[in-house]
Amino acid sequence: MKLEDIQSITILGSGAMGHGIAQVCIEAGFDVIMRDIKQEFIDNGVAKIKDSFAFLVGKGKMTQEAMDAAMGRLKTTTDIKEALSGAKLVIEAVPEIMDLKKSVFKEVSDLVADDVIVATNTSTMSISEIATVVKNPARFVGMHFFNPVNRMKLVEVIYGDKTSDETVDILCEVSKKYNKVPIKVMKDRPGFIVNRISAPNQAFISAMLDSGEVVPDEVDTTMKSVGQKMGPFELIDFVGVDVFSHTLDYYSKTLSKEFEPGKVLKAKLASNDLGLKTGKGVYEWKDGKAIIDSSKPSSTIGPMDFAAIQINEAVRVFKEGIAQSTKDIDDAVKHGMGAFFGPFELGAGLEPQQLTDTLNKLAAKYNLSILKPEPEIVDGSFKTLGK
Ligand SMILES: NC(=O)c1ccc[n+]([C@@H]2O[C@H](COP(=O)([O-])OP(=O)(O)OC[C@H]3O[C@@H](n4cnc5c(N)ncnc54)[C@H](O)[C@@H]3O)[C@@H](O)[C@H]2O)c1
């Protein structure tokens, strides 16, 4: 199959991700059929696409004609057979439940020809495991978009253990056509590239809460002073204590027990203090804003701590063969997290001794062996990995 063969894309799910994927596809000139199980969910997704285009038209960044043409390329249905007729590429964005994904893909696989590419937007599930229900696993692939899809440039294109090179290559071309940056994920490992690189920092944040010695307001003030839009603790509340804890739970089952959410997070979950959505989490929230005392920065925790942890995990991601190059890791972090620099770019200007000391200090203080420096950090060879 070639890029030109893909004129029409079927998207399953019209929620947060599904409608966003539909939007970038129709904007790039693809015909799209978006399917959901209820008309009201579809209407909601279509309204969000319209609003988003109307905003661009209002700002002069899109013409009304271009908006009308894009909307004209969008069809919707609740009927799965209609959704799949004529499809060459199917992208799934239904809820993150393994049994649901498997039943959706079993049905899709029975209804489409063997050469149709079938992709999942899962953020955490094994591509190879989902692929066990499809007839042609060579054509099955992970396609991990980032939220919000219309703004985040990265798409991780993930190999399952039977995915063909041709399938991954075509999806990279499709992604470029709608102006995204595709990065190949060579192994189907938890967190893929970007989320995996953030994982030890999430464990670190949980451990800081448990230590009782760290004042979240001070750490957030410090991190915002170096350009972050939100500090790490404010971010927990923003995404939700439940979502943050579930992610840690997942890593504790798949990567290391040390990722298990700490006692403070567990207590907040138990008392339903979930952050922004319940009005209280790490912080109290009022009118959509966290009440943070920004009067003083932290005297113990700073950007170097978070950077060292991220660079160390990036080294592991490279050594495990998950990414093809350190440049791919840098690009994934920049385009998936909106960071100015990737971990290897950041590390290039830092002293190995400083990184090593920082990591050893944090690993000992928070009793987390996952923070211990990799040998390539200690001897400085991380700067030339893969070169
Ligand atoms: N939200 C994020 O930030 C984010 C980021 C990256 C990846 N993801 C992944 O994307 C997927 C979708 O997440 P979301 O946030 O868009 O969820 P969502 O709950 O907003 O939307 C899911 C939609 O799928 C629909 N649906 C359920 N069963 C269906 C079926 N059989 N066929 C078609 N549609 C069906 C639901 O009605 C709902 O509208 C998940 O796997 C999630 O892990 C989410």
The ligand as an SDF file (V2000), in Angstrom:
LIG
                    3D

 44 48  0  0  0  0  0  0  0  0999 V2000
   -7.3420   11.9330   26.6740 N   0  0  0  0  0  0  0  0  0  0  0  0
   -6.0370   11.9060   26.5580 C   0  0  0  0  0  0  0  0  0  0  0  0
   -5.3050   12.7930   27.0350 O   0  0  0  0  0  0  0  0  0  0  0  0
   -5.3800   10.8210   25.7580 C   0  0  0  0  0  0  0  0  0  0  0  0
   -4.1020   11.0200   25.2150 C   0  0  0  0  0  0  0  0  0  0  0  0
   -3.5300   10.0130   24.4240 C   0  0  0  0  0  0  0  0  0  0  0  0
   -4.2160    8.8260   24.2150 C   0  0  0  0  0  0  0  0  0  0  0  0
   -5.4580    8.6440   24.7850 N   0  0  0  0  0  0  0  0  0  0  0  0
   -6.1440    7.3760   24.5210 C   0  0  0  0  0  0  0  0  0  0  0  0
   -7.1400    7.5920   23.5270 O   0  0  0  0  0  0  0  0  0  0  0  0
   -8.2330    6.6850   23.7470 C   0  0  0  0  0  0  0  0  0  0  0  0
   -9.5200    7.4800   23.8430 C   0  0  0  0  0  0  0  0  0  0  0  0
   -9.4090    8.3820   24.9060 O   0  0  0  0  0  0  0  0  0  0  0  0
  -10.3650    9.6650   25.0430 P   0  0  0  0  0  0  0  0  0  0  0  0
   -9.7470   10.5180   26.0820 O   0  0  0  0  0  0  0  0  0  0  0  0
  -10.6510   10.2180   23.6930 O   0  0  0  0  0  0  0  0  0  0  0  0
  -11.6920    8.9660   25.6320 O   0  0  0  0  0  0  0  0  0  0  0  0
  -13.1710    9.5640   25.6720 P   0  0  0  0  0  0  0  0  0  0  0  0
  -13.8450    8.8530   26.7780 O   0  0  0  0  0  0  0  0  0  0  0  0
  -13.1350   11.0600   25.6530 O   0  0  0  0  0  0  0  0  0  0  0  0
  -13.8070    9.1040   24.2600 O   0  0  0  0  0  0  0  0  0  0  0  0
  -14.0240    7.7660   23.9350 C   0  0  0  0  0  0  0  0  0  0  0  0
  -15.2220    7.6990   22.9870 C   0  0  0  0  0  0  0  0  0  0  0  0
  -15.3090    6.3820   22.4540 O   0  0  0  0  0  0  0  0  0  0  0  0
  -16.6810    6.0640   22.3520 C   0  0  0  0  0  0  0  0  0  0  0  0
  -16.8620    4.6180   22.2040 N   0  0  0  0  0  0  0  0  0  0  0  0
  -17.0380    3.6710   23.1330 C   0  0  0  0  0  0  0  0  0  0  0  0
  -17.1680    2.4530   22.5470 N   0  0  0  0  0  0  0  0  0  0  0  0
  -17.0750    2.6560   21.2180 C   0  0  0  0  0  0  0  0  0  0  0  0
  -17.1430    1.7960   20.0910 C   0  0  0  0  0  0  0  0  0  0  0  0
  -17.3090    0.4900   20.2240 N   0  0  0  0  0  0  0  0  0  0  0  0
  -16.9980    2.3510   18.8560 N   0  0  0  0  0  0  0  0  0  0  0  0
  -16.8300    3.6650   18.7060 C   0  0  0  0  0  0  0  0  0  0  0  0
  -16.7610    4.5340   19.7580 N   0  0  0  0  0  0  0  0  0  0  0  0
  -16.8860    4.0290   20.9840 C   0  0  0  0  0  0  0  0  0  0  0  0
  -17.2850    6.6560   23.6100 C   0  0  0  0  0  0  0  0  0  0  0  0
  -18.6840    6.7740   23.4900 O   0  0  0  0  0  0  0  0  0  0  0  0
  -16.5500    7.9870   23.6890 C   0  0  0  0  0  0  0  0  0  0  0  0
  -17.2330    9.0070   22.9770 O   0  0  0  0  0  0  0  0  0  0  0  0
   -7.8810    5.8870   25.0020 C   0  0  0  0  0  0  0  0  0  0  0  0
   -7.2760    4.6830   24.6180 O   0  0  0  0  0  0  0  0  0  0  0  0
   -6.8840    6.7880   25.7060 C   0  0  0  0  0  0  0  0  0  0  0  0
   -5.9960    6.0850   26.5490 O   0  0  0  0  0  0  0  0  0  0  0  0
   -6.0720    9.6130   25.5290 C   0  0  0  0  0  0  0  0  0  0  0  0
  1  2  1  0
  2  3  2  0
  2  4  1  0
  4  5  1  0
  4 44  2  0
  5  6  2  0
  6  7  1  0
  7  8  2  0
  8  9  1  0
  8 44  1  0
  9 10  1  0
  9 42  1  0
 10 11  1  0
 11 12  1  0
 11 40  1  0
 12 13  1  0
 13 14  1  0
 14 15  2  0
 14 16  1  0
 14 17  1  0
 17 18  1  0
 18 19  2  0
 18 20  1  0
 18 21  1  0
 21 22  1  0
 22 23  1  0
 23 24  1  0
 23 38  1  0
 24 25  1  0
 25 26  1  0
 25 36  1  0
 26 27  1  0
 26 35  1  0
 27 28  2  0
 28 29  1  0
 29 30  1  0
 29 35  2  0
 30 31  1  0
 30 32  2  0
 32 33  1  0
 33 34  2  0
 34 35  1  0
 36 37  1  0
 36 38  1  0
 38 39  1  0
 40 41  1  0
 40 42  1  0
 42 43  1  0
M  CHG  2   8   1  16  -1
M  END
$$$$
